[in-house]
Amino acid sequence: MLHLPFAICNFAYLLIIAYPDKKPGCRFPPFAFCNFAYLLMSQLRISAVSYLNTKPFIYGLYRSDLADMMELNLDIPSVCAQKLLRGEVDLALAPVAIIPELPEAYIVSNYCIGAVGQVKTVCIFSNVPLPEVKHLYLDFHSRTSVALARILCEKYWHIQPEFVPATEGFEQKIGGTTAAVIIGDRAIGKDKQFAYTYDLAEAWMNWTGLPFVFAAWISTKPIHAILMERFNAALQLGIDHIPELTKILPTMPDFDLEEYFSHHISYKLDQPKWLALNRFLGLLAGENGYHLRRNVPAATVAAKYGGLRQLPVSMVV
């Protein structure tokens, strides 16, 4: 049986022959379909965060019709960012703090790793109150959480600890006036080990009144609107199956997986999160600024251009 992308290309080619007056680059459907088919024929290289909070996305992607069209690697957040910077992947669920370092960044999904209030897994742990902390280890797994901790210390808590770059095993050094930012799965249960826990997403919301976005699906080039639509559908599939997913993931003592996925992680990149993302990036980039665009889903483009027959190859806002 003829593979669908090749079939689309063949059909488009026949239409192009039938309409020789049309030129590449115009909003002529065969050219759009050929480009889209080319994307389908080449595997999409993806890097995604390996933490628990990403599991609904991974579950949805592997259960979707995109499963055979992607090369998916699971990495710690800082490695996702490095791969995107080096051009080793087409798309990454990367820490948003990487955005000012990219020549141009595109948010290519309606979903993210965010929080509205407590996130539970991005915290400062300490045995003394925060104003008494003199040394603060910064988790080497993340860029966004480290940048957020620095901003909150300066502008919200008004403290000036010495920031210490962390290495493997830094969690064991918490004690006395030394605290640490710990993120991801390693943060689970740490609130029971230390006297004080400061949730960074909760602190951000108390300060700004906004939710927070830790990681987003980022590309350095626009993604075809139809492919984005399918990608979003795969992510939504995973989120819709969170109750099923929690039954097959390993259980953790005194940790409610479904509550974590449903109440502490907020996956929809809605307008409040978009505002929060730009507020954070503005604080982070300062006068240097940043270049961020948001891919438009196919449905939005189709409505604007009178249906898929007028669909441009890519659109950004």
C-alpha positions in Angstrom: 0.0 0.0 0.0 1.3 3.5 -0.9 2.5 5.4 2.2 0.2 8.3 2.9 2.8 11.1 2.6 4.0 9.8 -0.8 0.4 9.5 -1.9 -0.2 13.2 -0.9 2.9 14.3 -2.7 1.9 12.3 -5.9 -1.5 13.8 -5.8 -0.1 17.3 -5.2 2.3 16.8 -8.1 -0.5 16.0 -10.5 -2.3 19.1 -9.4 0.8 21.2 -9.9 1.1 19.9 -13.5 -2.6 20.7 -14.1 -2.1 24.3 -12.9 1.3 25.4 -14.4 0.6 29.1 -13.8 0.9 28.6 -10.0 4.2 29.3 -8.4 5.8 27.8 -5.3 5.3 30.1 -2.3 1.8 31.0 -3.1 -1.2 29.8 -1.1 -1.8 27.0 -3.6 -2.8 23.8 -1.7 -0.5 21.4 -3.6 2.6 23.2 -2.4 1.3 23.3 1.2 0.5 19.6 1.0 3.9 18.7 -0.5 5.7 20.5 2.3 3.5 18.8 4.9 4.1 15.4 3.4 7.9 16.0 3.4 7.6 16.7 7.2 5.8 13.4 7.7 8.4 11.5 5.7 11.2 12.7 7.9 11.2 11.8 11.6 10.7 14.6 14.0 13.5 14.8 16.5 12.2 15.5 19.9 13.8 15.9 23.4 11.4 15.9 26.4 12.0 16.3 30.1 12.3 12.9 31.8 10.4 13.8 34.9 7.2 12.4 36.3 5.2 15.5 35.3 6.0 14.8 31.6 4.5 11.3 31.6 1.0 12.3 30.3 2.7 13.9 27.3 4.9 10.9 26.6 2.0 8.5 27.1 -0.1 10.5 24.6 2.6 10.8 22.0 3.3 7.0 22.0 -0.4 6.2 21.7 -0.9 8.6 18.9 -0.5 8.3 15.1 2.7 10.3 15.5 4.5 7.5 17.3 6.2 6.1 14.1 7.1 9.6 12.9 9.2 10.8 15.8 12.6 10.1 17.4 11.9 10.9 21.1 14.7 11.2 23.7 14.1 11.7 27.4 16.6 14.1 29.1 16.9 16.2 32.2 15.7 19.8 31.5 19.2 21.3 31.1 20.1 18.7 28.4 16.8 19.4 26.5 17.9 23.0 26.4 21.4 22.2 25.2 20.1 20.0 22.4 17.8 22.7 21.2 20.7 25.3 21.3 23.0 23.0 19.3 20.3 22.2 16.7 20.3 18.5 17.6 16.5 18.3 17.8 13.6 19.9 15.9 11.5 20.3 19.0 12.0 20.2 22.8 10.0 20.4 25.9 12.7 22.7 27.3 13.1 25.1 30.2 11.7 28.4 29.2 14.8 30.2 30.5 16.5 29.1 27.3 14.4 31.3 25.2 16.5 34.5 25.5 19.5 32.5 24.3 17.8 31.4 21.1 18.1 33.6 18.0 14.3 33.0 17.5 12.0 30.8 19.5 8.6 29.4 18.6 6.1 28.0 21.1 4.7 25.2 19.0 2.0 23.7 21.3 -1.0 24.7 23.4 0.5 22.7 26.3 3.3 23.2 28.8 4.6 22.2 32.2 3.1 24.9 34.4 1.6 25.5 37.8 -1.2 27.6 39.3 0.0 28.0 42.9 1.9 25.1 44.5 3.8 22.8 42.1 5.3 20.5 44.8 8.4 19.6 42.9 10.3 22.8 42.5 11.2 24.0 46.0 13.8 25.5 48.3 14.5 23.1 51.2 16.1 24.4 54.4 16.5 23.7 58.1 16.3 27.4 58.9 13.9 30.2 57.8 14.7 31.7 54.5 16.0 35.0 55.8 18.7 33.1 57.7 20.0 31.2 54.7 23.5 32.1 53.8 24.3 29.6 51.0 21.8 28.4 48.4 22.7 25.4 46.1 21.1 25.7 42.7 20.0 22.5 41.1 22.1 21.7 38.0 19.1 19.9 36.3 17.3 23.1 35.5 17.7 26.6 34.1 14.2 28.0 34.7 14.0 27.0 38.4 17.5 28.5 39.0 16.6 31.7 37.3 13.3 31.9 39.2 15.0 31.3 42.5 17.4 34.1 41.8 14.6 36.5 40.8 12.5 35.7 43.9 15.4 36.0 46.3 16.2 39.5 45.0 12.7 41.0 44.2 10.3 39.1 46.4 12.0 37.8 49.5 14.7 40.5 49.5 17.5 38.2 50.6 21.1 37.9 49.3 22.4 34.3 49.9 25.5 33.2 48.2 24.3 31.1 45.2 26.3 27.9 44.8 26.3 25.9 41.5 25.3 22.4 42.5 26.9 19.1 41.5 25.8 15.5 42.0 24.9 14.8 45.6 24.4 18.4 46.6 21.1 17.5 48.5 23.3 15.9 51.2 24.8 19.3 51.9 21.6 20.9 53.2 22.0 21.9 56.8 22.5 24.8 59.1 22.3 28.0 57.1 22.8 26.1 53.8 19.7 25.4 51.7 19.0 24.1 48.2 16.8 24.4 45.2 15.7 20.9 44.2 13.5 20.1 41.3 11.7 17.2 39.7 11.2 13.8 41.0 14.1 14.2 43.5 12.0 16.8 45.3 9.2 14.3 46.1 9.2 13.6 49.9 11.8 16.2 50.7 9.3 18.4 52.6 9.2 15.7 55.3 13.0 15.7 55.6 13.5 19.4 56.2 12.0 21.9 58.5 11.2 24.5 55.9 9.9 24.2 52.3 9.4 27.1 49.9 7.5 26.3 46.8 8.8 28.5 44.0 5.6 28.5 41.9 3.5 29.4 44.9 5.9 32.2 45.8 5.8 33.5 42.2 2.0 33.6 42.3 2.0 35.3 45.7 4.3 38.0 44.2 2.8 38.5 40.7 -0.7 37.0 41.0 0.1 34.9 37.9 0.7 31.2 37.3 4.1 30.0 36.2 5.5 28.1 33.1 8.5 26.0 33.8 8.9 24.3 30.4 7.2 24.6 27.0 7.4 22.9 23.6 9.9 25.1 21.8 11.4 25.0 18.3 13.8 27.4 16.6 11.7 27.4 13.4 7.9 27.4 12.8 6.2 24.0 12.7 3.6 23.3 10.0 0.1 24.2 11.3 -1.4 20.7 10.5 1.5 18.9 12.2 1.0 21.2 15.2 -2.7 20.3 15.3 -1.8 16.6 15.4 0.9 17.1 18.0 -1.6 19.0 20.2 -4.1 16.2 19.8 -1.5 13.6 20.9 -0.7 15.7 24.1 -4.4 16.1 24.9 -4.8 12.3 24.5 -2.2 11.8 27.2 -3.8 14.3 29.6 -7.2 12.8 29.0 -5.8 9.4 30.1 -4.2 10.6 33.4 -6.5 8.3 35.5 -5.4 5.3 33.4 -1.8 6.4 33.5 -1.7 6.6 37.3 -2.7 2.9 37.4 0.4 1.8 35.5 3.0 4.1 37.0 4.9 2.9 40.1 3.3 4.1 43.3 5.2 6.4 45.7 4.7 6.4 49.5 2.5 9.3 50.7 2.4 10.8 47.2 -0.9 11.0 45.3 0.0 10.8 41.6 -3.4 11.7 40.3 -3.6 14.8 42.5 -0.1 15.8 41.4 -1.0 15.5 37.7 -4.5 17.2 38.1 -4.0 19.8 40.7 -0.3 20.7 41.0 0.8 20.5 37.3 -1.3 22.7 35.0 -0.8 21.6 31.4 -2.8 24.1 29.4 -0.8 27.1 28.0 -3.7 29.5 28.4 -3.7 33.3 28.4 -2.7 33.8 32.0 0.3 31.5 31.5 1.2 33.3 28.3 1.3 36.6 30.2 3.3 35.0 33.1 5.8 33.5 30.6 6.4 36.9 29.0 6.6 38.6 32.5 9.3 36.1 33.6 11.2 36.3 30.3 11.2 40.1 30.6 12.7 39.9 34.1 15.2 37.4 32.9 16.4 39.0 29.7 16.3 42.6 30.8 17.4 45.1 28.2 18.7 42.3 26.0 15.2 41.3 25.2 14.1 38.0 23.6 12.5 36.8 20.3 9.5 34.6 21.0 6.6 33.7 18.6 3.7 31.4 19.0 2.7 29.0 16.2 -0.9 29.2 15.2 -2.9 25.9 15.2 -4.3 24.7 11.9 -7.9 25.4 13.0 -7.1 29.0 13.7 -5.3 29.4 10.4 -8.1 27.7 8.4 -10.7 29.9 10.0 -8.7 33.0 9.0 -7.9 31.9 5.5 -11.2 30.3 4.5 -10.3 26.7 5.1 -7.4 24.3 4.4 -7.6 25.0 0.7 -6.0 28.4 1.5 -3.7 27.2 4.2 -0.2 28.8 4.1 2.8 26.7 4.8 3.4 28.2 8.2 2.0 31.1 10.3 3.3 32.6 13.5 2.1 35.3 15.8 
